Amino acid sequence: MIMDKNFALIGAAGYVAPKHLKAIKDTNNNLLAALDKFDSVGVLDSYFPKADFFVEFERFDRHLEKLKRRKGVSIDYVSICTPNYLHDAHIRMALRRGANAICEKPLVLNPWNIKPLQEIEKEYDRKVNTILQLRLHDSITTLKKMVEEGPKDKIYDIDLTYITSRGSWYNNSWKGEIEKSGGIATNIGIHFFDMLLWIFGGATENIVHKYDAHSAAGYLELERARVRWFLSIDQENIPAWAKVTNQRTYRSIQINGEEIEFSKGFTDLHTKSYEEILKGNGFGLTDAKPSIQLVHDIRNAEIELSKNECHPLIAFPKTSISL
């Protein structure tokens, strides 16, 4: 097997890291070095047992420098699987090392972080790529084609529901800190918002009905869609029929009352993403910005306690009328 490109990976002990390791291997490339402050990274043996591993950023960075200066070996790509709030810094490090970046979503937490990264991209003549795998899902690409080929003035009514159960560990980790994760809409919802914006156009109205540590909901008007959305990490929100089989994740997209089936087909989407990136077709900073702007606006919006256009899973408190 010929190894074409050299990779380094930051965040090797994270939940999503095995998908990146598999994608690097499946695309016939080589991982030279990996970093994580936690050392539970035995998964490396299943993919790249010869990769050098570091628990300190300084030694990892020094190692990459030594590879280049002593052996003439450059890192072509740095894969970034770290907590959301560190993405910006790790992307910058990759570009300064002369590597292209492949970063998990959200690419950054705030929309104003995009422009400086574009400037650094230009300075080092490298590219920042992000993983927006729903854009490569067969059901989603079919939906996009249907909308593009349909009546240009048609407005679609959409209900988006995504419930992915998490235990108490979630709130005690960085994911439970809004300053580090961006909150629930950013952490678990950004790829759905990106998909909706990609297919139905930019947001013209944004109403948030609910936003807390466990769930969020609201109403969006896009150029070609009206969207009621609900996100949750609380298993109690799983439909009763799904609880019977101990189902812990529930995804649903209904368009004009019809369900779009996309529960399958997720297995190799990271590998597909890497294949496109290596061909020069990766999704970059400009692609990622609209959804980053939207989730930023959602987490900073005032809550509107209105039943107008709310998602069916939202329960509003009863109010009393004083005479």
N, C-alpha and C positions, 0 to 999 in steps of 0.2 A: 504494500500500500504506500503510495507516494503522499507525503505530507507537504502541502503547498504553502500554507501560511502559518506563522507563529503567533500563538495567543498567550495572553496572561489573563487571569480571572481574579476579580476582587469580590469577596463574599462567598467563599467556597462552602461554608457551613450552612448557608441559607436554604430556605424552602425551595426556591426556584432554581438554585444552582445546578441540580442534576439535569434539568432540561437544557441548560446551556452546555454542560459537559457533553451530553448526548449529541447536541447539535454540532459542536466542534468536531466530535469524532465521526459523526455521520457524514459530514462534508469533507472528510479526509484531511483534516488539519491537525496541528499539534499544539498541545498545551505545555508551555515551558515552565510556568510559574503560577502559583495560586496564593492568595492571601485571605486570612480571616483571623480575627482576634480569638475566636473559639477554635479548638483543635479537634472537634468531632468531625473529621473530614475523611473518614475511611472510604467514602464514596469515590474518592479520587482513584482508588485501586481498581475500580471497575471500568475506568475510562483511560486514565493516564497515570499509571503507577510510577512512572519516572519523573513526573513533574515535581519541581522543587516547591516546598510549601513553607510559608512564613506566617507568624502570628503578630509580627510587628511591621507596620507600614514602612518604617525607615529602612529596615533590612530588605524588604521586598523591593523598594525603590532602588536601593543600592545594588541589588542583584541584577536588576534590569540594566542599570548603567554599566555594570561589569561585563554583562553579556555583550553589550554593544562595543565597548572599548577594547576588551581583551580578546573576544572571539569573533567580532564582526557580525554578531547575531542581533538582528533588530526584531522588536515586537511589532507585528503588523496590526493586531487588534487587541484591545483590552475589553473584556466582557465584565460588565458591572452589575452585580446582583446584591448590592448593599442596601441598607435602609434608605428610604426615600430622601431624607434630608441630606444625605451624603453624596447623592448622585452628582450634583453640580461640581463639588470638589474633585471627585474621582474622574469625571469627564475631563476636567481641566488638566489633571495629572496625565491622563492618557494622551491628550493632544500635545502637551509639552514633551512627552517622551517620543513624539513622532509617530504615534499609533492612531488608528481610527478607533472610535469608541462604539461599543454595542451596549446600550444601557436599557435595563428594564424600565417599564413604566411605573410611575410617572417620571418622565425624563427629568423634570425639575418640579419644584412645588409652586413656584410663582412665575407668572408670565414675563416679568421684567428680567428674569434670569436668562431668557432666550437670546436677546441681542448681544450681551457680552460673549456668550458661547459662539455665536455666529462670527464675531470678530476674531476670536481665538482660532476657530476653524480656518478662517481666511489667512491668518498669520502663519499657521503651521501647514497649510495646504492639506488638511485632513478633514474627515467627515464624522459627524456625530449621528449614529443610527439608533433608533429606538425600536422596541418590540411592540408592534400593534397587530397582534396575531389575528384578531377577529377580521381584519381586512383581507386575510388569506383563507378564511373559512369558506368552504364551498357554498353553504347555505346563505352566507352573508353576501358573497360576490354575486350569487344568483339574484338575491333581493335587490342589490344595487343595479344590476342590469335591467331588472323588471321596472324599477322606478325610472331609470334613464330612458327606457323605450316606451314608457307609458305616457299618458296625457301630461303635457308640460304644466298645466294649471291645476292638476289634481293635488289636494291636500290630504294627507293620510292621518288617520287617528290611531295612535299607538299606546299600548300599555306595556311598560317594561317592568318586570319583576325579577330581582336577583337576590336570593337568600342563600348565604353560605355560612353554615353554623360554625361558631368558634367558641372554645372553652374560656375559662377565666384567665388563662395565660395571655390572651389577646390584650386585655386592658393593662396587664402588668408588664407588657413588652413595649418596645418603641412604637408599635402599631397603635397602642392606646393613647399615645401623646400626639395631639393634633399638630404641635409644632414640628414633630418629626415625621409623621405619616401624612399630614394634610387632612386627616379625618376620614370618615368612612366613604364619602363620595369620591375622594381622591384615591384612597387605598384600594377599594374593591370595585369602584364604579367607573374609573376613568376610561377603561377600554370599551365599555358600553357607550359612554358619552362620545368617545371618538368615533365609534362606528355610526352612531346616529347622525353626527355632524357630517361625516364623510358621505353618507348616503343622501341625507335630506337637507343639507345646507346649514348655514349659520343660525345662531339663536337670535330671535327678535324679542322674546319675552322670557323671563326666568322668575318663577314664583316658587318659594320653598315653604312647604307646609309643616315639615318636621325635620329636625336635625339634632341628634344626640350621639352619644358614644356607641350606640348599638344599631341605630337605624336612621334613615333619612328618606325623605319623599318630597316630591314637588311636581310642578307642571312647567313644561317648556313649549314655547312655540318656535319652531324652526321654519326655514323658508318654505318647506314643503311638508311639514308635519306638525301635529299637535300631540305632545307626549306627556302621559301621566307615568311617573316613575317611582319605584319603591326599591330601596336597598336595605339589607339587614344582615347582621351576623347572629341574630337571636333565633335559635331553633324553634321557639314557640311560634314563629311566623310561618314555619313550613306548613303547607296545606295538610289537613287532617288525613287525607288519603295517602299522602306520601309518608307521614309519620308511621303508618302501619308497617311499612317495610324498612323503617329506621333510616329513611333517606335524610341526608343532612345538607344536601344542596338542591336548590330549586331555581331553574332558569326558565323564564317565559317571556316571549315577545309576541304580542298579539297586534296584528295590523288590520284595521277595519274589521275586527272581530274574529279574524282567522289566525290560528297559531302558526308561527314560523318555527319549524323543527331545526334546532341546532344543538341538541344535547350531545350529539356525537361529533366526531371529527376533530377533536382537540389534541389528539395524541402527538402528532408530528408537526404542529404549527410552529414550534420554535425552530425545528430543522428547516422548514420551508422559509422561515424568516431569514435564517442564516444563508440559505441558498440564494435568496434575492439580494441580500446585502453583499455577498461575495461577487455577485454579478453587477454590482453598482446600482441596484434598484431598491436599496433600503429606504425606510421612512425616516426622514430627518427632522431637524429643528422646526422648519416651517410646517411640516405635516403635524407635528405634535402640539403646536402652539394653541390652536382653537380649543382643544379639550382642556388644556392646562388653564387657559383663561376661564373657561366655563366652570370648572370645579373650584377654582379660586373664588369666582363670583358666588357660587352656591354656598361655600362655607362662610362667606362674609355677608350673606344676605340676611335681612330681617325676616323672622318667621311670620308668616301670614296665616292666622287662624281662620281660614275661610274654607268652606266646603266646595267652593267653585273649582271645578276641574280637578278635584283631588283623586288620588289613586284609591281603588276599592278597599285596600288593606288599611287605610288610615281611619282611625277612630277618633272623633272629636268629642271632647267632654261636653256633657249637657250643661246648658246655661239656664239660669233662672231669670225671670223678668220681674223687676220690682215695680209695683204700681204706686 
